[in-house]
């Protein structure tokens, strides 16, 4: 069984876009050793360019064949080519850089180093193959210069002093270390249209950067997308300012690295395109069941100028006239909770996106959805609010021994049936003037 190295020039074939579009790599063009390649042979895939190195490994599933290739991802029409069928066994979380392999004496005669522009495939001898496998294995290990463990807390200013990167951005690539620092904070992110979400399978969807207008795959977003090729590790943190908590190392889902959706701009502006990166944890990572509910309440800004309502927004209560009314209701309720001796809470990174919650001295939690009401939207708002708060309550039941649900609205509903309907499903429906009903045990 032979071993090989296949090269990809990103200026000739756009492998990244090919994979992002959902295609599975099943063959590769070759121009030599056509009679020698065979099913069962193993290979590594090498990406050339500034960040040259090994990005994947796999095996051939047959011998060389003549045929046509998909042309959309080539810089020019490749025409009919010889290719070898294959299967990728592993896309590396961290590429093995060229300089690491070049420093290994076993690689001194490897043609990928002596003739980097040589034709595909490059044949590897037993020593060269062993050197590459060892380098792949070592690339899985934690960076020896990274000292934080999942759950550790650190002041953000100290984090950047040690590892570099901007202290102002949610996505902060480091210029002096091989890390991209990523910050998520539900309490402040929602006002900018950043709806980051934990998923039941332990993965995390992270909204890209860009507060106004359609988000583009540039700057920090581009850095995340290309983190494997550049050898950068994605470090996720809970919190945006002050003290932040390390949530471990993550990588992009190799099969579906990102999706696109819609969210309002900063302050509840019009809908725009947003990028949601699909992150998968590496090794031990803090996940939703391991962290508490909520963080200290963060009052949203009530002075944000409202914009016209958009019915297709993630939550109609967060745009238009409703926005300022919603925030006034929410902040007033938080103040009331504190006066009654409760601890008001905003959602943390691992929480569902409730408006406000509060915790009593015994650790019991009440989760609350706040809704403004107008004559035109009353029924829609009550239906939406009831569904949302029941969903929040259900998600938190596995993490809190006792969690109650409150739907807090701007005024008494015109139809009294809503009070009884909410009561039947275990939700307290109340409005200003009924604080005692909500807070008195």
VEXRO-424258 format. One record per residue (C-alpha): residue number from 1; residue in three letters; x, y, z. Coordinates in steps of 0.001 Angstrom, whole numbers. Layout:
# residues N
> n	res	x	y	z
> NUM	ALA	X	Y	Z $
...
END
This chain:
# residues 441
> n	res	x	y	z
> 1	UNK	0	0	0 $
> 2	UNK	1502	3319	-1114 $
> 3	UNK	1230	6732	576 $
> 4	UNK	765	10041	-1237 $
> 5	UNK	479	13802	-859 $
> 6	UNK	-2049	15734	-2959 $
> 7	UNK	-1674	19493	-3361 $
> 8	UNK	-4332	22173	-3750 $
> 9	UNK	-3520	25619	-5096 $
> 10	UNK	-6377	27895	-3855 $
> 11	UNK	-5733	30222	-6804 $
> 12	UNK	-6539	27374	-9187 $
> 13	UNK	-9276	25469	-7312 $
> 14	UNK	-11451	27130	-4628 $
> 15	UNK	-11674	24224	-2191 $
> 16	UNK	-13026	26380	631 $
> 17	UNK	-16016	27574	-1409 $
> 18	UNK	-16524	24053	-2773 $
> 19	UNK	-16934	22730	774 $
> 20	UNK	-18932	25712	2033 $
> 21	UNK	-21469	25050	-720 $
> 22	UNK	-22048	21611	742 $
> 23	UNK	-20027	19486	-1700 $
> 24	UNK	-18222	16352	-517 $
> 25	UNK	-14729	15770	-1875 $
> 26	UNK	-14780	12432	-3781 $
> 27	UNK	-11906	12772	-6284 $
> 28	UNK	-8737	14699	-7090 $
> 29	UNK	-6969	15418	-10356 $
> 30	UNK	-3534	13845	-10912 $
> 31	UNK	-1008	14075	-13738 $
> 32	UNK	1594	11433	-12778 $
> 33	UNK	1787	7981	-11151 $
> 34	UNK	-1497	7165	-12890 $
> 35	UNK	-723	3441	-13008 $
> 36	UNK	536	3335	-9407 $
> 37	UNK	-2386	4771	-7438 $
> 38	UNK	-4791	2136	-6152 $
> 39	UNK	-7726	1562	-3849 $
> 40	UNK	-6603	1520	-211 $
> 41	UNK	-3636	3862	-692 $
> 42	UNK	-3521	6582	1951 $
> 43	UNK	-3011	10280	1279 $
> 44	UNK	-2767	13691	2914 $
> 45	UNK	-4076	16886	1322 $
> 46	UNK	-1730	19882	1227 $
> 47	UNK	-2947	23456	800 $
> 48	UNK	-336	25701	-824 $
> 49	UNK	32	29450	-381 $
> 50	UNK	925	31724	2550 $
> 51	UNK	-390	29262	5151 $
> 52	UNK	845	26134	3378 $
> 53	UNK	457	22804	5128 $
> 54	UNK	-1525	19592	5553 $
> 55	UNK	-5281	20099	6005 $
> 56	UNK	-6764	16603	5650 $
> 57	UNK	-6022	12886	5310 $
> 58	UNK	-7879	9984	3703 $
> 59	UNK	-7647	7020	1336 $
> 60	UNK	-8136	6279	-2350 $
> 61	UNK	-11169	4213	-3318 $
> 62	UNK	-9985	3172	-6773 $
> 63	UNK	-7433	3627	-9534 $
> 64	UNK	-6949	6580	-11876 $
> 65	UNK	-9841	7419	-14232 $
> 66	UNK	-10283	9891	-17073 $
> 67	UNK	-13193	12310	-16932 $
> 68	UNK	-14586	15824	-16553 $
> 69	UNK	-14511	17842	-13343 $
> 70	UNK	-16947	20359	-11809 $
> 71	UNK	-15921	23656	-13434 $
> 72	UNK	-17609	26212	-11134 $
> 73	UNK	-14786	26182	-8579 $
> 74	UNK	-11848	26322	-10982 $
> 75	UNK	-10173	29584	-12013 $
> 76	UNK	-10460	28331	-15616 $
> 77	UNK	-12144	25374	-17282 $
> 78	UNK	-9922	22366	-16479 $
> 79	UNK	-11317	20289	-19318 $
> 80	UNK	-10927	16516	-19285 $
> 81	UNK	-8505	15312	-16592 $
> 82	UNK	-7143	12172	-14983 $
> 83	UNK	-8401	11861	-11435 $
> 84	UNK	-8298	9400	-8540 $
> 85	UNK	-11451	8614	-6517 $
> 86	UNK	-11024	9110	-2794 $
> 87	UNK	-12626	9539	596 $
> 88	UNK	-11534	12076	3204 $
> 89	UNK	-11229	10371	6605 $
> 90	UNK	-10332	13486	8578 $
> 91	UNK	-10411	17233	8030 $
> 92	UNK	-7876	18528	10536 $
> 93	UNK	-9034	20959	13205 $
> 94	UNK	-5589	22574	12972 $
> 95	UNK	-3521	22337	9828 $
> 96	UNK	63	21056	10044 $
> 97	UNK	2152	24023	8838 $
> 98	UNK	4874	23703	6228 $
> 99	UNK	7586	25059	8542 $
> 100	UNK	6849	22362	11140 $
> 101	UNK	7379	19599	8591 $
> 102	UNK	10377	21324	7023 $
> 103	UNK	12109	21218	10413 $
> 104	UNK	11811	17413	10560 $
> 105	UNK	14948	15715	9109 $
> 106	UNK	12806	12856	7795 $
> 107	UNK	11167	15305	5387 $
> 108	UNK	14381	16717	3918 $
> 109	UNK	13959	14910	591 $
> 110	UNK	10175	15215	345 $
> 111	UNK	9300	16570	-3101 $
> 112	UNK	6613	18864	-1634 $
> 113	UNK	9521	20791	-78 $
> 114	UNK	12166	20375	-2775 $
> 115	UNK	9734	20886	-5690 $
> 116	UNK	6652	22621	-4188 $
> 117	UNK	5302	23344	-7675 $
> 118	UNK	5548	19713	-8691 $
> 119	UNK	2697	17733	-10234 $
> 120	UNK	94	15713	-8317 $
> 121	UNK	497	13389	-6569 $
> 122	UNK	3735	13517	-4539 $
> 123	UNK	4909	10074	-3468 $
> 124	UNK	5848	9682	203 $
> 125	UNK	8230	7103	1597 $
> 126	UNK	7655	5350	4936 $
> 127	UNK	9711	7867	6961 $
> 128	UNK	8000	10865	5410 $
> 129	UNK	4565	9354	6008 $
> 130	UNK	5483	8637	9647 $
> 131	UNK	6689	12220	10121 $
> 132	UNK	3435	13617	8758 $
> 133	UNK	1264	11338	10902 $
> 134	UNK	3205	12347	14015 $
> 135	UNK	2744	16017	13116 $
> 136	UNK	-999	15476	12646 $
> 137	UNK	-1195	13784	16042 $
> 138	UNK	673	16612	17769 $
> 139	UNK	-1583	19217	16126 $
> 140	UNK	-4485	17825	18181 $
> 141	UNK	-2785	18715	21451 $
> 142	UNK	-3491	21915	23360 $
> 143	UNK	-1244	24891	22702 $
> 144	UNK	1488	24777	25351 $
> 145	UNK	1325	28570	25672 $
> 146	UNK	-2396	28568	26450 $
> 147	UNK	-2997	28313	30191 $
> 148	UNK	-6760	28884	30561 $
> 149	UNK	-9044	25920	31173 $
> 150	UNK	-12805	25859	30442 $
> 151	UNK	-14600	27667	33259 $
> 152	UNK	-11646	29929	34163 $
> 153	UNK	-12398	33642	34493 $
> 154	UNK	-10079	36471	33508 $
> 155	UNK	-10309	40225	33046 $
> 156	UNK	-10579	40931	29357 $
> 157	UNK	-7830	43538	29529 $
> 158	UNK	-5459	40925	31000 $
> 159	UNK	-6501	38385	28370 $
> 160	UNK	-5470	40712	25545 $
> 161	UNK	-2219	41663	27254 $
> 162	UNK	-1221	38018	27218 $
> 163	UNK	-2652	36808	23913 $
> 164	UNK	-3088	39964	21825 $
> 165	UNK	-6079	40952	19714 $
> 166	UNK	-8418	43932	19947 $
> 167	UNK	-10231	44538	23226 $
> 168	UNK	-13147	46223	21401 $
> 169	UNK	-14345	43577	18946 $
> 170	UNK	-16498	40498	19429 $
> 171	UNK	-14185	38598	17076 $
> 172	UNK	-10576	39339	17933 $
> 173	UNK	-7848	37614	15877 $
> 174	UNK	-4466	37744	17607 $
> 175	UNK	-1493	39027	15671 $
> 176	UNK	1077	37552	18043 $
> 177	UNK	-442	34141	18876 $
> 178	UNK	-2248	31440	16910 $
> 179	UNK	-5630	32270	18459 $
> 180	UNK	-8886	33973	17521 $
> 181	UNK	-10678	35225	20635 $
> 182	UNK	-14486	35171	20318 $
> 183	UNK	-16859	36838	22779 $
> 184	UNK	-20566	36157	23216 $
> 185	UNK	-22933	37992	25565 $
> 186	UNK	-26673	37477	25189 $
> 187	UNK	-27609	40496	27322 $
> 188	UNK	-25778	42978	25105 $
> 189	UNK	-25724	41062	21834 $
> 190	UNK	-29476	41033	21237 $
> 191	UNK	-29628	44809	20873 $
> 192	UNK	-27231	44461	17917 $
> 193	UNK	-29119	41570	16320 $
> 194	UNK	-26669	38938	17615 $
> 195	UNK	-28783	35907	18504 $
> 196	UNK	-26186	33305	19500 $
> 197	UNK	-27660	29940	20395 $
> 198	UNK	-26653	26737	22171 $
> 199	UNK	-28029	23577	20607 $
> 200	UNK	-29125	20343	22241 $
> 201	UNK	-26250	18403	20642 $
> 202	UNK	-23675	20639	22365 $
> 203	UNK	-22857	22736	19303 $
> 204	UNK	-23028	26531	19297 $
> 205	UNK	-24223	28959	16612 $
> 206	UNK	-22302	32220	16760 $
> 207	UNK	-23413	35360	14919 $
> 208	UNK	-20696	37049	12888 $
> 209	UNK	-19585	40666	13239 $
> 210	UNK	-21229	43695	11657 $
> 211	UNK	-23945	45699	13445 $
> 212	UNK	-25387	47602	10499 $
> 213	UNK	-26143	46366	7000 $
> 214	UNK	-25624	42886	5614 $
> 215	UNK	-22754	41004	7212 $
> 216	UNK	-19948	40050	4847 $
> 217	UNK	-17254	37379	4962 $
> 218	UNK	-14503	39890	5725 $
> 219	UNK	-12246	40776	8667 $
> 220	UNK	-13192	38771	11766 $
> 221	UNK	-15777	36692	9916 $
> 222	UNK	-13190	35699	7313 $
> 223	UNK	-10716	34868	10086 $
> 224	UNK	-13189	32403	11640 $
> 225	UNK	-14050	30831	8276 $
> 226	UNK	-10376	30240	7456 $
> 227	UNK	-9166	29289	10932 $
> 228	UNK	-8182	25749	9883 $
> 229	UNK	-6165	26950	6914 $
> 230	UNK	-4374	29613	8966 $
> 231	UNK	-3798	27288	11918 $
> 232	UNK	-5696	29578	14309 $
> 233	UNK	-7550	28162	17316 $
> 234	UNK	-11024	29509	18110 $
> 235	UNK	-11290	30470	21800 $
> 236	UNK	-14834	31196	22989 $
> 237	UNK	-15561	33474	25962 $
> 238	UNK	-18770	34266	27815 $
> 239	UNK	-19039	38020	28316 $
> 240	UNK	-17943	41059	26354 $
> 241	UNK	-16566	43445	28967 $
> 242	UNK	-14922	43290	32373 $
> 243	UNK	-14383	39724	33559 $
> 244	UNK	-15058	37032	30972 $
> 245	UNK	-15305	33245	31319 $
> 246	UNK	-13420	30853	29022 $
> 247	UNK	-15716	28331	27326 $
> 248	UNK	-13037	26251	25660 $
> 249	UNK	-11705	25709	22170 $
> 250	UNK	-14100	25300	19255 $
> 251	UNK	-13837	24559	15538 $
> 252	UNK	-16131	25138	12579 $
> 253	UNK	-18366	22225	11678 $
> 254	UNK	-16500	20754	8675 $
> 255	UNK	-19721	19698	6927 $
> 256	UNK	-21709	22914	7471 $
> 257	UNK	-19415	25723	8668 $
> 258	UNK	-22016	28488	8576 $
> 259	UNK	-25497	29493	7496 $
> 260	UNK	-27132	32816	6688 $
> 261	UNK	-30213	34291	8308 $
> 262	UNK	-31901	37605	9065 $
> 263	UNK	-31832	39761	12185 $
> 264	UNK	-32533	43423	13000 $
> 265	UNK	-29698	45938	12982 $
> 266	UNK	-28470	47671	16133 $
> 267	UNK	-31292	49145	18194 $
> 268	UNK	-34020	47199	16398 $
> 269	UNK	-33308	48500	12914 $
> 270	UNK	-34477	46907	9646 $
> 271	UNK	-33708	43276	8899 $
> 272	UNK	-30327	42511	7359 $
> 273	UNK	-28386	39371	6439 $
> 274	UNK	-26317	37839	9242 $
> 275	UNK	-23799	35010	9250 $
> 276	UNK	-24169	32260	11854 $
> 277	UNK	-21052	30154	12343 $
> 278	UNK	-21654	26543	13378 $
> 279	UNK	-19131	25760	16122 $
> 280	UNK	-18271	22335	17497 $
> 281	UNK	-16436	21935	20839 $
> 282	UNK	-12925	20511	21031 $
> 283	UNK	-12124	18373	24089 $
> 284	UNK	-13661	19573	27360 $
> 285	UNK	-15853	22632	26951 $
> 286	UNK	-18324	24366	29261 $
> 287	UNK	-21798	23591	27914 $
> 288	UNK	-25258	24691	28909 $
> 289	UNK	-25995	22141	31687 $
> 290	UNK	-22763	22989	33517 $
> 291	UNK	-23378	26693	34084 $
> 292	UNK	-25928	28537	36199 $
> 293	UNK	-28906	30507	34964 $
> 294	UNK	-28489	34157	34091 $
> 295	UNK	-26050	36899	34911 $
> 296	UNK	-26482	40232	36690 $
> 297	UNK	-29235	42207	35001 $
> 298	UNK	-28123	44543	32200 $
> 299	UNK	-30681	47279	31547 $
> 300	UNK	-31318	47876	27827 $
> 301	UNK	-31140	51468	26577 $
> 302	UNK	-34653	52977	26500 $
> 303	UNK	-33562	55966	24410 $
> 304	UNK	-32922	54033	21179 $
> 305	UNK	-34970	55637	18418 $
> 306	UNK	-37725	53275	17206 $
> 307	UNK	-38040	52239	13579 $
> 308	UNK	-40982	50964	11599 $
> 309	UNK	-42242	47546	12628 $
> 310	UNK	-41258	44522	10574 $
> 311	UNK	-43511	41513	11032 $
> 312	UNK	-40839	39075	9875 $
> 313	UNK	-38386	40134	12618 $
> 314	UNK	-37297	37463	15140 $
> 315	UNK	-39527	39170	17722 $
> 316	UNK	-42001	41900	16634 $
> 317	UNK	-41752	43376	20131 $
> 318	UNK	-38151	44395	19437 $
> 319	UNK	-38866	46821	16575 $
> 320	UNK	-41027	49858	15944 $
> 321	UNK	-43054	51639	18641 $
> 322	UNK	-42946	48459	20719 $
> 323	UNK	-39201	48632	21267 $
> 324	UNK	-39110	51562	23685 $
> 325	UNK	-42271	50417	25486 $
> 326	UNK	-40811	46939	25846 $
> 327	UNK	-37588	48247	27355 $
> 328	UNK	-39364	50574	29789 $
> 329	UNK	-41539	47692	30995 $
> 330	UNK	-38557	45388	31351 $
> 331	UNK	-36361	47854	33256 $
> 332	UNK	-39200	48858	35589 $
> 333	UNK	-39887	45190	36347 $
> 334	UNK	-36200	44595	37104 $
> 335	UNK	-36189	47482	39580 $
> 336	UNK	-39336	46129	41204 $
> 337	UNK	-37788	42651	41536 $
> 338	UNK	-34754	44098	43311 $
> 339	UNK	-36992	46077	45690 $
> 340	UNK	-38772	42860	46655 $
> 341	UNK	-35427	41279	47520 $
> 342	UNK	-34918	39192	44372 $
> 343	UNK	-31822	39137	42149 $
> 344	UNK	-32724	40354	38666 $
> 345	UNK	-31038	38426	35847 $
> 346	UNK	-30293	38820	32144 $
> 347	UNK	-29701	35737	29972 $
> 348	UNK	-26210	34303	29976 $
> 349	UNK	-24546	32654	26965 $
> 350	UNK	-25979	29250	27836 $
> 351	UNK	-29538	30478	28487 $
> 352	UNK	-32579	30805	26244 $
> 353	UNK	-33094	34443	25239 $
> 354	UNK	-35608	35436	27927 $
> 355	UNK	-36169	39132	28607 $
> 356	UNK	-35620	39003	32364 $
> 357	UNK	-35537	36460	35169 $
> 358	UNK	-35126	36711	38934 $
> 359	UNK	-33815	34395	41635 $
> 360	UNK	-34862	34248	45290 $
> 361	UNK	-32608	33513	48286 $
> 362	UNK	-33387	29777	48052 $
> 363	UNK	-32200	29644	44445 $
> 364	UNK	-35653	29355	42883 $
> 365	UNK	-35893	31053	39491 $
> 366	UNK	-38725	32838	37712 $
> 367	UNK	-38336	33402	33981 $
> 368	UNK	-40286	36199	32327 $
> 369	UNK	-41247	37327	28847 $
> 370	UNK	-42202	41012	28493 $
> 371	UNK	-44651	42185	25844 $
> 372	UNK	-45925	45614	24850 $
> 373	UNK	-49549	45711	23665 $
> 374	UNK	-51500	47766	21167 $
> 375	UNK	-55072	47249	20025 $
> 376	UNK	-53832	45941	16689 $
> 377	UNK	-51214	43493	17981 $
> 378	UNK	-52664	42329	21325 $
> 379	UNK	-53671	38808	20314 $
> 380	UNK	-50482	38193	18370 $
> 381	UNK	-48312	39448	21219 $
> 382	UNK	-50099	37359	23864 $
> 383	UNK	-49873	34219	21753 $
> 384	UNK	-46191	34788	21042 $
> 385	UNK	-45347	35698	24637 $
> 386	UNK	-47090	32657	26102 $
> 387	UNK	-45295	30330	23708 $
> 388	UNK	-41932	31958	24380 $
> 389	UNK	-42105	31853	28179 $
> 390	UNK	-43272	28215	28165 $
> 391	UNK	-40304	27375	25938 $
> 392	UNK	-37880	29201	28275 $
> 393	UNK	-39327	27446	31309 $
> 394	UNK	-39000	24045	29640 $
> 395	UNK	-35376	24664	28638 $
> 396	UNK	-34401	25704	32173 $
> 397	UNK	-36094	22825	34005 $
> 398	UNK	-33070	20555	33589 $
> 399	UNK	-30821	23149	35226 $
> 400	UNK	-32974	24557	38031 $
> 401	UNK	-34877	22540	40620 $
> 402	UNK	-37816	24957	40506 $
> 403	UNK	-38563	27484	37759 $
> 404	UNK	-41767	29549	37451 $
> 405	UNK	-43015	31474	34416 $
> 406	UNK	-44448	34990	34127 $
> 407	UNK	-45850	36802	31096 $
> 408	UNK	-45637	40531	31894 $
> 409	UNK	-47620	42800	29566 $
> 410	UNK	-48065	46540	29165 $
> 411	UNK	-51700	46655	30296 $
> 412	UNK	-54639	44436	31132 $
> 413	UNK	-55724	42448	28037 $
> 414	UNK	-59092	43371	26591 $
> 415	UNK	-60167	39713	26771 $
> 416	UNK	-60174	38277	30290 $
> 417	UNK	-59846	34718	28969 $
> 418	UNK	-56098	35200	28626 $
> 419	UNK	-55606	35246	32409 $
> 420	UNK	-57346	31871	32799 $
> 421	UNK	-55615	30407	29755 $
> 422	UNK	-52187	31293	31150 $
> 423	UNK	-53145	29997	34605 $
> 424	UNK	-54173	26617	33146 $
> 425	UNK	-50682	26067	31722 $
> 426	UNK	-48887	27296	34850 $
> 427	UNK	-48015	30816	33687 $
> 428	UNK	-48788	33986	35650 $
> 429	UNK	-50124	36743	33383 $
> 430	UNK	-49769	40194	34973 $
> 431	UNK	-49200	43882	34199 $
> 432	UNK	-48118	47081	36000 $
> 433	UNK	-50065	47447	39239 $
> 434	UNK	-50044	43700	39877 $
> 435	UNK	-46473	43413	41164 $
> 436	UNK	-47648	41864	44414 $
> 437	UNK	-49238	38986	42459 $
> 438	UNK	-45891	38273	40813 $
> 439	UNK	-43412	38790	43641 $
> 440	UNK	-45279	37814	46791 $
> 441	UNK	-44700	34127	47510 $
END
